Amino acid sequence: MYTRQGLRAIASRYVSNECDPFVFLGIGEGDKGLSDQDTILEKEIRGDGMQRVQAEIGEDVDGHITLSAKFVCMRPAVIREIAVFNALNGGVMLKRQLIGPYTVALGTEYTARFILNDPENE
């Protein structure tokens, strides 16, 4: 779900270029419901190889904007949420989605893929 804060930031960026681009992915273990009032992931993973990273930006065959990133899991985790931010730390969260859950083991690589403009995830 897009957040109110995120949509204001997009508007600001279009009008005055005052907001950094939304190119960072964060993952977490939270599972609370989505709200446009969200400003952070419920239980963001901030270390152990799973902290926020800059994503690769692309487009799929249906014209959806995609962000993807790899995380090397240095501890077991159950990933249940993903979000797009405009900073590695802090910043504005544009959109949060519930996913999985995906259980990852120590030492495994987890690839996150976020479809930004997918109407099925609104």
N, C-alpha and C positions, 0 to 999 in steps of 0.2 A: 504494500500500500504506500502510495506517495505520502510524504509528511507535509504538513502545512509549512513548516520551517524550510523544507527542501524546495517546495514550489515558490516560496518567497525568494529564495536564493537564486533560482533559475530566472525569475522575473528580473531580479537585480542584475544578474549577469547580462541578460539581453539588453537592458536599458543602459547600464553604465559600466559594464565589465568589472564590477566590484567583487565578484565571487569567484573563488578558485574552481576549476573544472572538477566534475564528479568522476574520478577515475580510480578510486580506491575501494577494494572489497574487504569487508570484515565478516567473520563468521562467529557463531556463538552456539551455546547450548540451551538457550532459553526457548520456551514454547508458549509464552503468553500470546493472546490474540493480538491481531494487528489493529492499530489506531493511527489516525492522521496526526495525533498528538505526540507520537513517539519521537524521541530525539536521540536515543541510543539503542543499541541492541540490549536485550534483557540481560544476557549473560555472555558478553563478548569475550572471546578467548584472546588474551593480550600477550601471550608468550608461547613458549614451547614449540616454536616454528609455525604457529598458526595465527600470529598477529596480522593486522591489516597489511595488505600489499597493494602496490600499483597494478592494476589490471591491464590486460591486453584488450583493446577495443576492436570489435569487428562487426560484421553484419551477416546474418544467416540467409538462407535461400528465400525466406519469406519477407526479407527486408527489415527484420527486427534488429535493433542495436544490441550487441552482446558484449558483456565484460567477462573475461575469464582470467583465472589466476590459479597457481599451484601452491599448495601448502604442504610442508613436510612435517608430519605429526610426530612430535617428540614425547608425546604421552597419549594414552588412550583417550578418546573423546567421543561424544555423541553429538553430532552437528545437527541442529534443528532450525537455525535461522541464519540469514545472510542479508547484508545491506550494502548499499553504495554510499560512499562518503566523498567529501571534497578535501580530505586531509588524512595523513597517516595517523595522527593523534587528534582527538577532539574533532573540530570541524562540524559541518552540517551533514546530517543523514538525509539523503534524498528519498530513498525507498527501502523498505524492509519487507522481506518475504519469509514465510515459514517453509521449510524444506524437510525432506527425509521423513524420519531421522536416518542419518548415515552414521554407522559406527565405524570409527577408524582406530586402527591398532598402532602401537608404538612403532615408529620407523616407516610407516606407510606414507605415500604421497596421495593427497586428496586434491582433485581438480574441481574448483567451483566455477559454475557458469551461471551468469545472471542475465536474463533477457529483460532489457530495460523497458521496451515499449510493447510488451505482449498483453493484449487485451484480456487474455484468459487469466492473468494474474493480477487483475485490478481489484 
